[in-house]
């Protein structure tokens, strides 16, 4: 466990905290590629490079797990009566409103595909929607939640050009995160999505791993694009241990070649975040605004824009996905795009960017309410995922 150090000490020594070693073990899900973390992180990458893997994190270890999952879904699986099983709610409120039962199979539009859901992931927008934060732009009840999906195409609309039954895909099924939302999301056996919102699933990732990526990675990528970020610039990512933050760190390093990647988090997560590519991990409770380090870009993933604005270089950009940032900061809501997701797919397939799944955040299909409870606690590291879907 990391010892508490001041932000000044962190600035002087970027690698002040390391994790204990990970032990080798086996699992019904695949082989664990345990590598002592006292070795350089690149050694861990080289060991796992030839095996499709995801990083699962704890205070003591980062473990890579081999992906093992194929689907045999087909059109014959679609219920002929138009009724499927799924999770839904019929009134805004707490997670206790979510129940399991019969929900409609969505009617397929000409530009859509019907997906047999293999796995889904939860995002903060899912519980904010359930709480009724933007009711005027929501779908009618009953609502099946879920933005992120990974699964297999079983039917295609008449205008679909590039996808066919049997293709494994992933994506964020709502193009605009806060409006024109689908009534049947990804927490059902089948969901529908427009072709242009989907990309082919990375071949090396399971459905569970792929489902963790779309909304969070697209959010991180759009943040960098909105800032006009360039190779060699510096970035501070506020809340680097969250779903967006863990991917933003990797995108900063692997896609953009940032010269300095700093992030805020709780100190026990320092080893994880350094492993993802962070050069500097600042205690989120410390006053990092008093440090001399300034940044070309601050990506605020938590609603800490007031402090973020104080550490910008002259002409620097502050882009936020939460809170009410001071001007001239920009706040945005992600736009889903299969083409943008496809830009990242080579990084996922090469292992340069990997999904980070919360160690307590892999929930069974039957545990949707518990998954929401964990996400809403604010303690999740990386993503909360659900699957396989029965």
C-alpha positions in Angstrom: 0.0 0.0 0.0 1.3 3.5 -0.9 2.4 5.9 1.8 1.0 9.4 1.7 3.4 11.9 0.1 2.9 15.5 -0.7 2.2 16.9 -4.2 5.6 18.6 -4.1 7.4 15.3 -3.4 5.4 13.7 -6.2 6.6 16.4 -8.6 10.2 15.8 -7.7 9.9 12.0 -8.0 7.3 10.7 -10.5 7.7 7.1 -9.5 7.6 7.4 -5.7 5.1 4.5 -5.3 5.2 1.0 -6.7 2.9 -2.0 -6.3 3.8 -5.3 -4.9 4.3 -8.2 -7.3 1.4 -10.1 -8.9 1.3 -13.8 -8.5 0.7 -16.3 -11.3 -2.6 -18.2 -11.0 -5.2 -19.8 -13.2 -8.9 -19.2 -13.7 -11.8 -20.7 -15.5 -11.8 -17.5 -17.5 -8.3 -17.9 -18.7 -4.7 -17.9 -17.6 -3.4 -15.0 -15.4 -0.2 -13.6 -16.6 1.3 -12.5 -13.3 4.4 -10.4 -13.5 6.3 -8.8 -10.6 5.6 -5.1 -10.8 9.0 -4.2 -9.4 10.1 -4.9 -13.0 9.6 -2.1 -15.6 6.1 -1.9 -16.9 7.3 -2.5 -20.4 8.4 -6.0 -19.2 4.8 -6.6 -18.2 3.7 -5.5 -21.7 6.2 -7.7 -23.4 5.1 -10.8 -21.5 1.4 -10.1 -22.3 1.9 -8.9 -25.9 1.2 -12.2 -27.5 -1.9 -12.9 -25.4 -5.2 -11.0 -25.6 -5.4 -9.5 -22.2 -7.1 -7.0 -19.9 -5.7 -5.4 -16.9 -7.6 -6.1 -13.7 -6.4 -3.9 -10.8 -6.2 -4.0 -7.1 -4.0 -2.2 -4.5 -1.4 -4.9 -4.8 -1.4 -6.0 -8.3 -2.2 -5.6 -12.0 -3.1 -8.9 -13.6 -3.6 -9.6 -17.3 -6.3 -12.1 -18.2 -6.5 -13.9 -21.5 -9.7 -13.3 -23.4 -11.8 -16.3 -24.3 -15.2 -15.9 -25.8 -16.9 -16.6 -29.1 -20.5 -16.3 -30.0 -22.8 -18.6 -31.9 -25.8 -16.2 -31.9 -28.1 -16.3 -34.9 -31.4 -15.0 -36.2 -33.0 -18.2 -34.9 -32.3 -17.0 -31.3 -34.6 -14.0 -31.7 -38.0 -14.6 -29.9 -40.7 -15.0 -32.5 -43.3 -13.3 -30.2 -41.2 -10.1 -30.0 -40.7 -10.4 -26.2 -37.3 -10.9 -24.6 -35.8 -10.8 -21.1 -34.1 -7.7 -19.8 -33.8 -5.2 -17.0 -36.0 -2.2 -17.0 -37.6 0.6 -14.9 -41.0 2.3 -15.3 -40.4 5.3 -13.1 -37.5 7.6 -12.3 -35.9 7.1 -9.0 -33.4 4.8 -7.2 -31.9 1.6 -8.4 -34.6 -0.3 -6.5 -36.9 0.6 -9.4 -34.9 -1.7 -11.7 -36.6 -5.1 -12.3 -35.9 -8.2 -14.4 -38.6 -9.5 -16.7 -40.2 -9.3 -20.2 -39.3 -6.4 -22.4 -39.8 -5.8 -26.1 -37.3 -6.8 -28.8 -36.7 -3.5 -30.6 -38.2 -3.1 -34.0 -35.4 -2.8 -36.6 -35.1 0.4 -38.6 -33.6 0.2 -42.1 -30.3 1.7 -41.0 -30.0 -0.5 -37.9 -28.7 -3.9 -36.9 -30.1 -6.2 -34.2 -27.5 -7.3 -31.8 -27.4 -10.4 -29.5 -25.9 -8.8 -26.5 -22.8 -10.5 -25.2 -21.9 -8.1 -22.5 -22.7 -4.5 -21.4 -21.1 -1.8 -19.3 -22.5 0.8 -17.0 -21.6 4.5 -17.1 -22.5 7.4 -14.7 -25.0 8.6 -17.4 -27.0 5.4 -16.9 -27.9 6.2 -13.3 -28.3 9.9 -14.0 -30.8 9.0 -16.7 -32.6 6.6 -14.3 -32.7 9.4 -11.7 -34.6 11.6 -14.2 -31.8 14.2 -14.8 -33.0 14.9 -18.4 -36.6 13.6 -18.7 -37.7 15.9 -21.5 -35.3 14.2 -23.9 -35.7 10.7 -22.7 -37.5 7.7 -24.2 -40.9 6.5 -23.0 -41.2 4.0 -20.2 -40.4 1.2 -19.6 -36.7 1.9 -20.1 -34.1 -0.7 -20.6 -30.8 1.1 -19.5 -27.4 0.6 -21.1 -25.3 2.6 -23.6 -22.3 0.3 -24.0 -22.7 -3.0 -25.8 -20.6 -5.8 -27.3 -22.3 -8.6 -29.1 -23.1 -10.4 -32.4 -25.2 -9.0 -35.3 -28.2 -11.3 -35.9 -30.3 -9.2 -38.3 -29.6 -6.2 -40.5 -31.9 -3.5 -41.9 -32.4 -2.9 -45.6 -30.0 0.0 -45.7 -27.1 -1.6 -43.8 -24.0 -1.9 -46.0 -21.0 -3.0 -44.1 -22.3 -5.3 -41.4 -23.8 -8.8 -41.7 -25.2 -11.5 -39.4 -22.5 -13.1 -37.5 -20.3 -10.0 -37.2 -19.1 -9.2 -33.7 -19.4 -5.5 -32.9 -19.1 -3.0 -30.1 -20.3 0.5 -29.6 -22.3 3.2 -27.7 -25.8 2.7 -29.0 -27.0 6.3 -28.3 -25.5 8.8 -30.7 -26.3 11.8 -28.4 -25.8 10.8 -24.7 -28.7 13.0 -23.4 -31.3 13.1 -26.1 -33.2 10.8 -28.5 -32.3 7.8 -26.3 -33.2 4.3 -27.1 -36.0 2.7 -25.1 -34.3 -0.7 -25.2 -30.6 -0.3 -24.2 -27.9 -2.9 -23.7 -29.2 -4.5 -20.5 -31.4 -7.0 -22.5 -30.8 -10.1 -24.6 -31.1 -8.0 -27.8 -30.7 -4.4 -28.7 -30.7 -2.4 -31.9 -28.2 0.3 -33.1 -27.5 2.3 -36.2 -24.8 0.9 -38.3 -22.7 4.1 -38.1 -22.6 3.9 -34.3 -20.8 0.5 -34.3 -17.4 -0.9 -35.1 -16.1 -4.4 -35.4 -15.1 -5.8 -32.0 -11.3 -6.1 -31.5 -10.5 -9.7 -32.3 -8.3 -10.2 -29.2 -10.9 -9.0 -26.7 -13.9 -10.8 -25.1 -17.3 -9.3 -25.2 -16.9 -8.3 -21.5 -13.7 -6.5 -22.3 -14.9 -4.8 -25.4 -18.1 -3.6 -23.7 -15.9 -1.6 -21.3 -14.5 0.6 -24.1 -17.0 2.5 -26.3 -18.5 5.4 -24.4 -15.4 6.0 -22.2 -12.8 5.8 -24.9 -14.9 8.0 -27.3 -15.3 10.6 -24.5 -11.5 10.7 -23.8 -10.7 10.9 -27.5 -13.2 13.7 -28.2 -11.8 15.6 -25.3 -8.3 15.6 -26.8 -9.7 16.5 -30.2 -11.7 19.4 -28.9 -8.5 20.7 -27.2 -6.5 20.5 -30.4 -3.9 18.5 -28.5 -0.6 18.0 -30.3 2.3 15.6 -29.9 4.8 16.8 -27.3 2.3 18.8 -25.2 1.5 18.2 -21.6 -1.8 17.2 -20.1 -3.4 16.9 -16.6 -6.3 14.4 -16.3 -8.5 15.0 -13.3 -9.7 11.7 -11.9 -7.4 9.4 -13.8 -8.6 6.2 -12.1 -12.2 6.4 -13.5 -13.6 4.8 -16.6 -12.7 7.8 -18.8 -9.5 8.7 -17.0 -7.8 5.3 -17.3 -8.4 5.4 -21.1 -7.5 9.1 -21.4 -4.0 8.4 -19.9 -3.4 5.7 -22.4 -4.7 7.7 -25.3 -2.5 10.6 -24.3 0.6 8.4 -24.4 -0.2 6.0 -27.3 -2.2 8.1 -29.7 -0.9 11.6 -29.1 2.6 11.1 -27.7 2.2 13.6 -24.8 5.4 14.9 -23.3 4.0 14.9 -19.7 0.9 13.0 -18.5 -0.2 14.0 -15.0 -3.3 12.9 -13.2 -5.1 13.1 -9.9 -6.2 10.1 -7.9 -5.9 8.4 -4.5 -2.3 7.5 -3.9 -2.9 3.7 -3.6 -3.7 3.8 -7.3 -0.3 5.3 -8.3 1.2 2.1 -9.5 -1.7 1.3 -11.7 -1.8 4.8 -13.3 2.0 4.9 -13.8 1.6 1.5 -15.6 -1.0 3.0 -17.9 1.4 5.8 -18.8 1.1 8.6 -16.2 4.3 10.4 -15.4 3.0 12.2 -12.4 0.2 11.1 -10.0 -1.1 13.8 -7.7 -3.1 13.2 -4.5 -6.6 14.4 -5.4 -7.0 15.8 -1.9 -3.8 18.0 -2.2 -3.7 21.5 -3.5 -1.9 20.9 -6.7 -2.6 24.4 -7.8 0.3 25.6 -5.7 2.8 23.6 -7.7 4.9 25.3 -10.4 3.9 22.8 -13.1 1.5 24.1 -15.7 -0.2 22.2 -18.5 -1.2 22.7 -22.2 -4.4 20.8 -21.6 -6.5 19.9 -18.6 -9.2 17.2 -19.1 -11.6 17.3 -16.2 -13.4 14.0 -15.7 -14.8 14.7 -12.2 -16.1 18.3 -12.0 -12.9 20.0 -10.6 -12.7 22.6 -13.3 -12.1 25.5 -10.9 -8.8 24.1 -9.8 -8.0 22.8 -13.3 -8.2 26.3 -14.7 -5.5 27.5 -12.3 -2.8 25.2 -13.7 -3.1 26.0 -17.4 -0.3 27.5 -19.4 -1.1 30.7 -21.2 -3.3 29.7 -24.1 -3.9 26.3 -22.6 -7.3 24.5 -22.9 -9.6 23.2 -20.2 -12.2 20.7 -21.4 -14.7 19.2 -19.0 -17.2 16.3 -19.0 -18.6 17.1 -15.6 -19.4 20.1 -13.3 -19.8 23.7 -14.2 -16.4 24.9 -15.4 -15.4 28.6 -15.5 -15.2 30.3 -18.9 -13.5 29.9 -21.3 -13.5 26.2 -20.4 -15.5 23.9 -22.7 -17.9 21.3 -21.4 -19.2 18.6 -23.8 -21.3 15.5 -24.0 -19.8 12.7 -26.1 -21.1 11.9 -29.6 -21.1 8.2 -30.4 -19.4 7.3 -33.6 -18.4 3.9 -35.0 -15.8 5.6 -37.3 -14.1 7.2 -34.3 -14.2 4.0 -32.3 -12.6 2.2 -35.3 -9.7 4.6 -35.1 -8.9 3.2 -31.7 -9.5 -0.4 -32.6 -5.9 -1.0 -33.8 -4.6 0.3 -30.4 -6.9 -2.2 -28.6 -5.9 -5.1 -30.9 -2.2 -4.4 -30.5 -2.5 -4.2 -26.7 -1.2 -0.6 -26.6 -4.5 0.5 -25.0 -6.3 -1.9 -22.7 -9.6 -1.8 -20.9 -9.3 -1.5 -17.1 -12.0 -3.5 -15.3 -12.7 -2.7 -11.7 -11.6 -5.7 -9.5 -15.1 -5.7 -7.9 -16.8 -4.5 -11.1 -17.4 -7.7 -13.1 -21.0 -8.5 -12.4 -23.1 -11.4 -13.5 -26.2 -10.7 -15.7 -28.3 -11.4 -12.6 -26.6 -8.7 -10.5 -27.6 -5.5 -12.3 -28.8 -3.7 -9.2 -25.6 -4.5 -7.4 -23.6 -3.2 -10.4 -25.4 0.1 -10.2 -24.8 0.2 -6.5 -21.1 -0.2 -7.0 -20.9 2.4 -9.8 -22.9 4.9 -7.7 -20.6 4.5 -4.7 -17.9 6.4 -6.6 -15.3 3.9 -5.7 -14.9 2.0 -9.0 -11.6 1.9 -10.7 -11.9 1.7 -14.4 -15.1 0.2 -15.7 -18.1 -1.7 -14.3 -19.2 -4.5 -16.7 -21.9 -7.1 -16.9 -22.0 -10.4 -18.6 -22.2 -12.8 -20.2 -25.8 -12.1 -21.0 -28.1 -15.1 -20.6 
